[in-house]
């Protein structure tokens, strides 16, 4: 079983931080920390290269060859699988 190299763009890290800050500002610092931990654990699961997700439906991402996966039914994570 191989592993993909995972690079998280600064834009994604900023978006995660903004969501976390919003949750923390509502008086839930533990929940904010838990959200960040869960997101980065989810990103780690994308490193397993034994499976691949379907191409994105969003036309621009599809044309660029991005793969998409849903996270918690609310977010879409798009990534490039450079080994294919």
N, C-alpha and C positions, 0 to 999 in steps of 0.2 A: 504494500500500500504506500503510494507516494504522497508527497505533500506539495502543494502549490505555495509559491511565495506570495504573501499578502502585503500589499502596500495600501495604506489608508491615506487618502488625499486630505490635505489640510482643510479643504472645504467641508468634507464629511466630518472631520473631527470638530470643527467649529460648530456645525449644525448640532452635533451630539451635545456639545458643551452648552449651547443655547437652550436646548430642551431641558437639560439637567438644571441649568440656572433657573429656568421658569418654574420647574417643579419645586426646587429648593425655596424659591421666593414665595411659594404658596404654603410654606411651613412644613415641608416634608423632606428634610435633608437626607434621611435614611433611604427613602424611596428614590431620590435623585441619584444617590451613589449606587443603589441596586440597579437602576436603569443603565447607567454607564457600564457597570460590570457585565450585565447581561448582553449589551450590544457588542462589546468587544469579545465576549465568549462566542457570540454568534458569528462574528467575523472569523474567528479561529476555526469554526466548523467549515467554513468555505475553503480552507486550505486542503481538505481531503480531496484528492483528485480522482477518486474511484467513481464519482458521479459528476454529471454536469447538468446545470439547469437550462431551461428553454431560453431561446432568444427573447429579448424584450419585445413587447408589443408596440411601444412608443417608437414611431418611425425613425426618428433621428438616431436613437440608441440602437435600433435594429440594424440600420445602415452601417453603423460603426462597429457592429459585431458584439455588442454588449450582451451579457446574459443577465437575467433578472430573477430575483427571489424575493418573496414577501417576508417581512419580519413583523410579527404580531398583528397581521391583517391591516396594518395602518401605514407601514412604511415599505418602500421598495428599495432594495439594495441592488444596484447595477454594478457589474464587474466584467473585466476582460479576462478571458481564459486564453493566455498566450501560448499554451502548449498545443492548441488545436489549429 
